[in-house]
């Protein structure tokens, strides 16, 4: 599943990552002259040594991302954070990244310290994410105190449960024995429930000591018939081997205020465990008892939301995302610069990252088979990989002249064009769906019984479909057309959400997961191409910045946020179905708008016919360059 920065525009035709791109070497513009390169030739491949550190950084850092980031939502669930809290955490972070990226990028531009900035934020990313392991989990269980009374005489002994009228069967406060039985549904004789009774003389008693006999006889009290033990003191401890059996020995009348349970076949400790038929006392004795049933005195309750666990996690996760945000804009900018005359080979460099992500995420799931709830190993692998990535960053060919912090301009003027604003809304909607699936798909699958193997295969299918799309997106766009690819994306999203909402076996999610390559890979390639075509004169960079911003920033944030609230209010199944229905409705609406309202080519107002002609020629040239089938020999290493 895509993480903020993990799968960013792996097949996109430009950087456009949350609003930022490398100005000088945008793939849709005339590339700069190729820098001097060191190459090693053999009979088959040309190895560009200058690109090797870039490939290695993509490979290692994306491997780190694949080890941890897809499973952060599961870790939050492990800490007992609610769906609402998970939605808020995931919802806020894309907005943070949207504003932090250009800010840190601008600082790096000003001081021309891009490599140092990349090294610092990479190691800080590893440290802050690693510190998440220190967040204390919530306990959704409280200890339940069960109180009852025990009466003993020379002929008999029984539990006298008289507290039920004053106590409700819930986890708060003390429970009577009957309330405890009701709350935990202890009513079947087939249940194995052993309970320990720890009793002492009732406060109302005037005596301070008593004599009790554990005996196998069914007759009256006789000290000589005790099983080697005559209890003489203030306390009495014994064990009921089967609480359901005791409950079924109800000897009280229907109108009795107290319920009476005949105590028979008990166990007691005297250096070793002994058994006895009953307990008899020398005289009438009333005792107050605390009942402890191992594994049953823990009662699950709804946790208090927005406590220290939430705020501690939120703070560390915020710092981690601030550090994480500028990594890919700086790295992608350096990649475009190193590629020089062949910016179209950027996707080939990023493919190494996709490969690293796939291998690490699938491998960690296979290693954790059956132990998905132990998250320590995720963090212990993530930090060293980030440190290795920092070391690799030292060798990156980053020039001081690249620009990765330029803010977008003329936004309001751009949004005044209906065709552009509608297109950006559709891209934002794709971001909403991305945020929903990234934050809650694994949580949902885990809830219906998925184990680590299911998640490993699901990630493998996603990454495989994305790698395939890296090499086929240009051909598909050329055959179908840009807008038709957006229609196809909406249809595929609707189909994915429908299947997810209907499955009861987590393995069935694999039916539609191959569509991930279309939903993310083809969609972003088509969207970035279409954005450049419909952009008004001089606003290509602005619309590309907005494209990444509305998808990975606003869209993804909104999707994560509202999905958490929808999970809590209407449930997971209807949340997925709501997204399915909305995707179909948007598909119909967008199709109608393009066929009726946006019928002509988008032409912003120009001062002269000459300007209009120049704009049209430029847009035609861009379209031809963007969708041509690029089958050049790729450079390896």
N, C-alpha and C positions, 0 to 999 in steps of 0.2 A: 504494500500500500504506500502511496506517496507521502513523504514527510516534507515539512517546510525546508526546502533546500536539498532534499534527497533526490527527487526525480525532476527537479526544476528544468523545464524546457529541454529535456534530453534530445528531443528531435526538433526543437524550435529552430527557426532560421535566423534568430538573433538572440541577444542576451536578454532583453526585456524581462528581467527578473525582478519582480516587485517594484517595477517602476524605473529600473536602471538598465543601461546598456553601455557598451563601449562605443563611444562616438566615432573614433577614428576608423575603426575596422568593422563597422556594421556590414553584414554580408550583403545588404541590398545596395550598397554604395560602391563606388570605384575603389578597389582595394589599394592600400599603400604598397609601395615597392617592397619586394621581398627582402628581408634582412639577410645578411650573410649567414650561411648555415654550414655546419659540419655534417657530412653524410658518410655512411659506410655502404659500399655497393657489394652486392653479390649477384648471383645469376637470376634471382627471382625478385627480391625486394630492395627498395631504397629505404635505408634506416636513417631517419632524421634525429640526430642526437640532441638537438635543441628541444625537440618535442618530448623527449623521453621523461624528463622530470614532470611535465604536465600530465602525461599519461599515468605516471606512478602516483602523483598526488590524487588524481581522480580515483584511481584504483584503491589506494589505501584508505583515503578519507571516506569514500563511499562505502567501503567495507566496514569502517567504524560506524557509519550511519546505519547500515543494514543490521548490525549486531544489536543496536539498542532502540533507535527511534521508532520503528514500527510497533514496538511492544510497550511504549510508554503508557498508552491508555490502559493496557492490561496491568501494568505496575500500579497505576493510580487506583484501579479497581481492587488490586491486592491490598492497598493501603486503606481500603473501605471508603474511598471518596465516592460520592453519589454521581449519578449521571448528570445532574444539574451542575455540580462542581467541575466535573470533567469537561463539560461543554463550555463553561466560563473560562477555564484555563486554556483550552485549545482555541477558544474564540478570541481571546485577547491577544495571543501571541502573534498571529499574522499581521494585526494592526501595528504592533510594536516593530516587527520586521520592516513593514512598509516605510516607516518614518526613520528607523535607525540606519537602514542601508545607505540612503543618500547622505545622511549626516556623517557617518564614519567614513564613507567614500570621499566626501568633500574634504575632511580632515587629511586623509591620505593624499588627496590631490594637492592640497595646499602645501604640505611639507614634503611631497614627493617621496614618501616612505611607504610605498605600497607593499613591498616585500616584508618589511618589519611589521607592518600592520597585520598582514596575513598570518605571519608566524605567531604574533601575540594572540589574535582572536582564535586561532586554531587550538593553541594549548589551553586557553581559557575555556573554550567550548568543552574540551575534555574534562577539565577540573570541575566546572560547575555542574555538568551532567553527572559526573561521578559523585558529587556531594549529595545528589538526590537519594543515594543509598542510605543516608543518615536520617531521612525523614521518618519519624515514628509512625507506625501504622495505628489505626484506630482499633479499639476493642469493641466489637458489637455485642459483647456478652457481659452480663453482670451476674454476680453471685447472688443466688436466691437463698434466703434463710427460711427454712421450713420449721415451724414450731407446732408441737402437739403435746398432749398429756398422756401419762402412763399410770394406770392404777393397778395396784397389786395387793392381794390378800392371801389368806391361808388356803383358799380353794381355787383361785383363778387369777389371771392377769390379762389385761386388755388395754388397747389404745383408746383413749377417750378424746375424740377430736371435736372441740367445742368452739373453734375460732372462725368457722366458715362464715358466720353471719356478719362478722366485722371486717372481713377481708375479701377483696375481689380477686379472681384468678388472673392476675397479670404479674409482670416482672417487678413491679414497684413495691418496696417495703417487704413485710414478712408474709409468708403464706401458711395457711393451715395445710395439714396433710391432704385433705380432700381437695382443696384448691390446687395444690401441687399436682395431684393425680389428674385433675381436670385439665390443667394448663398443658401438661406434658403428654396427655392422652395415654395414660398408663391404665389400660383396661383389659388387656388381653392376657390370659394365662400363659400364652406362648412367649410373652416378653420376658427377657431376663434382666430384672432390675433388682440389684442388691442395695440395701440401705442400712446405714449405721445409725443407731440411736444412742445419743449421749445424754443421760438424764441425771438430774439432781433433785433433792427434796424441794417440793414446791414452797414458795414463800409463805403461803398461808399455814403450813404445818408448824406445830409448836415443838415437835421433836427435831433433833439435829442429827440423829443417826437412825439407821434401819438395818434389818437383817433380811437378805434375799437369798433364795436357794435355786440354783439351776439343777433341775431334776428330770429324769426320764420317766418318773412315775406319774400316773394320772390321778393319784389320790390327793390327800390333804398335805399341808406343809409338815415335813418331818426332816429335821436337821441331819439325821443319819442317812437319809436317802439322797443327799446332794451329790453331784458329780465331782466330788473332791473339792468343791468350792462352796463356801458360805460367805457371801458378800456382806461385809459389816462396815458401814460408813455412810458418807453423804452422796456418793456417786454410784451410778449403775450404767454400764455400757454393754450393749449387745447388738447383734446383727440379725436383720431379717433377710434370709437368702432370696426370698421372692416377694417383692412388694405387691404384685398383682394378686398372689395367693392370699396375702393378708387382707387386702381390700375386699376380696370375695368372702371373707369370714365376717361379714357385717352382721352383728347380733342385735342391733338396735331396732326399736320399734319405729314405725313410720312417723309417729308424732313426737319422738324424742328430739330434744334440742341438740344433743350431742350424738355423733356417730361413734359406735363402739365396734372395735375390731379385735377379735379373739387372737391372742398372741400364742402361737404354737410353732414348734420346730425352729428353734433359734440357734444361733452360734455365739460363742463368747471366747474371749482370749484369756488364757492363763499360761503364759510363756508360749504355748502353742494354741492353735484353734481347737476348741471342743464344741461338741453339739449337745443339745438338750431338748427335751420335749416341750418344757414350759418353765416359767419363772413363778415361784411362789414366795410370799413374804410372811414374816413372823406375825405381823399385824397389818391392819389397813394402812396403806401408804400411798400418797399421791406424789407423783414426780412430774417435773416439767422437762421436756426433751427437745433437743435440736436434732433434726433428721438430715443426714448427709447421704446422698446417693451419687457415687462417683459417675462423672460424665453427664449427669443430669441436673446438677445444681447451677449450671451456667445457662442463663436465659438470654436469647437473642433479642436485642432491642434496636430501634431506629437510632442511629448515632446523631449527635448534635452537629448540624452542618456549620461550615465556616468557622471551624475551631483552629487551634494551633497547627494541626496537621495540614489543613488546607493552606493556611497563610505561609507556613514554612516551605511547603512544596511550591506554592505559587511564586515566592520570592526567588528561590533557587532556579526554578524553571524560567523565570523572567530573565535572570542574569545569563543563563545558558543560551537563551534565544537571542539576547542582545549580542553576545559574542559570536553566535552562529551566523547572524544575519548577513554580514558583509563578506563572508568567505567566498561564495560563488560569484558575486559580481567582480571581485578582484581577480579571482582565478580565471573566469571566463574572459575578462578583458585581456589578461596576459596571454591566454590561448589564442585569441583573435590576432593579437599583435605578432605572436610567433608564427602563425600560419601565413601571414603576409599575403601573397597573391592567391592563396587557396583558402579563403574563409569558409568555403562550402565543406571543408574537411573538419570543421569544428565538431560536427556530430560524431565523427570517427574517434575523436579524442574523448568525447563524453561517453562513448560506448564502453570505454574501459571502466568508467565509474559505474555504469549499469551492471557490468559483469561483476565488479567487486561487491556491489550491493546484493546481487542475486546469490553469489557464492556464500557470503558471510551470513546473510539472513536465513538461508535454507540450512546451512551447516549448523548454526546455533540451535535451530529448532530440532534438528535430528539428534544433536548431542543432548538436548534437554528433553528428549522423549520421555513422557510420563512425569516430568518434574517441572512443569511450566511455572509453578508458583514460587520457585526458588530463583530470584532474579539477580542474585549477587554476581554470578558469572558474567551476566550481560555488562555490568558496569566495570568489572575487572578486565574485560577484553577491550571495552570502548576506550578507556583512558590510554593504554599503551599505543593503540592504533593512532590516536590523535597526536601523541608525542612523536611517533614515527612520521606522521604527516607534516608536523612542524619541521622536522629535520629535512624532509624532502623539499619543503617550501624554500629553504635556504638556497637551493640550486635552481629555482625557477627563473626563467629569462624574463623578468619583469622590468620594463623600462619605466623611468620616472615620468615619461610623457603621456602615459595612458590616462584616460579620464573615466572614472567610475562613480563619481558622486554628483553628477550634474542633475539638478532638479528639473522637472518637466515644467514647461511654460505654456501659456495660452490655453489652459485647460478649459476655462469657461467658454471661450470662443469655439473650441473644438466640440464641446458638448452641445452647442447650439444647433449643430447639424443633426437632424432626426435620424438619418441613416447610421451615423457614427454612434450616437447615444444608444440607439436600439441594439446595435451590434455589441457595444460594451456591456449592456445589460445582459445579453445572452452569455457573454464570456464570464460575467460575474456569477450568473446562475450556475455555470459549469464549476466555478470555484466553490459555490455553496455545496454542490454535490460532492466535490472533492473533500471538503472539510468534514462533511457528514460521514463519508466512508472511512476517511483516515482516522477519525477520532473514535468511531463506534462499530465498525465492521468486525474487528477482532473481538471486541467486547461482546457483541451479539453472538458471534460464532462460538466463543468460549462458553457463553450462557446456555447454548443448546447442545453442549457436549463435545465441542471441538477439543482435540488434544494438540500437542506440538507438531505432530506429523501432518495434520490437516493444515495448520498454519504454514508449515514449511512448503507443502505442495502448492498452496494458494499463492505464496510469494514467488515461487518458481514460475508458475504460470504467468503471473503478472509481468515479471521481468523478461521472460521469454517473448511474450507478446510485444513488449516495448522494444526489445532488441530487433525483432523482425520489422517493426514499424520504422526503426531508424533507417533501414535500407529500402523500404518500399513506400514511404509516405509521399515522396515526390511523384512516383509513378501513379499512385492512387489519386492524388490531387489533380494530376494532369488528365486522368481519365474521367473522374467524376465532376470536377469543378469545385471551387472553394466553398461556395455556399451549400452545395449538396453535401459536402463533408460535414458541415455543421449540422445539417438535418440528420445525417446518419449518426452523428454523436448523440443527439437528443434521443433518437430511437433506441440506440444501444444502451444508454443510461436507463431509459424506461424499462427495457427488457431486463437489465441487471437487477433493478430494484424490485421488479415483479417477482423474479425468481427468488431473491433473498427473502421476500416477505412470505413466500409459500413453503419454503423448505423446513423440514423438521430434522433432517439429517445434515450435519455440517458439510459432509462431503459433496452434497449436491450443489454447493456454491460454485464448484468448479465447472458447472455447465456453462455459465456465462462469463467467468473470469477471463477467458481469452479476449473478451471484448474490451478489456482494459487498454490494450494497445490503441484501439480506436478512440476510446473515451478520453484518454490523456494525450497519447502520442500524436495521432492523426489530428485530433482537435486543435492542439496548440500549434502544430505546423500550419494547418489551414488558417487558423485565426490570425497568426502573426503575418502570414502572407496577405490575407484579405485586408488586414488593418492598413498595410502599406498602400494597397490599391485604392482604398476609399479615403485615405488621408487627404485633407486639404493641402494646398501648396505650403511648403515649409514646415509642415507639422508631422512629418513621418516619425521623428524621434519622440514627439509628444505622445502620439497615439500608441507607439510601441511601449512607452513607459507606462501609460495608463492600462494597456493590455495586461502586463504583468501585475500591476498594482490592483486592478479590480478582481483579477482571478486569484492570485496568491495572497493578496492582502484582504480586501474587503469581502470578497466572495467566500474565501476559505474561512475567514473569521466568523462571518455571519452563519455559515453552515454548521460549524462546530458548536456555536453558541445555541442556536435554536434547536438543533438536534438533541442536545442534552435536556432541554426543557420538554421537547416533544416525547422523548423516551419516558420522562416522569409522568406526563399528563395523559398521553393516548397509547403508550406502550410501543415497543419496538416494531411489532408487525405492522401497525397502522402508520407508523412513521415512514417505513420503507414504501408502503403503498401510497402515501401522500406524495412522496417524491416521484413515484412512478406516474401518478395522475398529473402532477404539475409538469412533468417533462413532456407528456403527450400534449397537454394544452398549449405549452409554449411552442412545441413543434408546429402545431396547427396555426397558432397565431403568427409566428415568425414567417411561416410559408405564405400566409395570406398577405402580410405586410410587404414582403418582397415581390409578390405578384401584382399587387394593386397600388400601394403607396410608393414604394421604392422601385418604380419601373424603369427609370432612366439612369444613366450613369451619374454618379455623384459628382457634381461640379460646383465647388464653392464660388462665390462671387469673385470676379476678376475685373480689373480696370479696363483691359483691352482684349480684343479678340486674339491678339497675338499671345497674350499671357495665357488665355484659356487653351489655345492650341498647344502651347509649350507644356502646360500641365497635363493635357491629355496624352501627348507624346511621351512624357516622362512616366506617367502611370502605365501606359502600354508597355514601355520598355521594362519597367519593374515587374509587371505581370509575367512577361515572357521569360525574364531571368529567374523569377521565383519558382515557376512550375516546370521548368525544363527538366528533363530526365538527366540527372548527373551520374554518369557512369565512368568517371575518370578513375584511373588506377590510384588506390589509396596508399598513403605512406604508412608503413608499419614501424612501431617502436618510436 
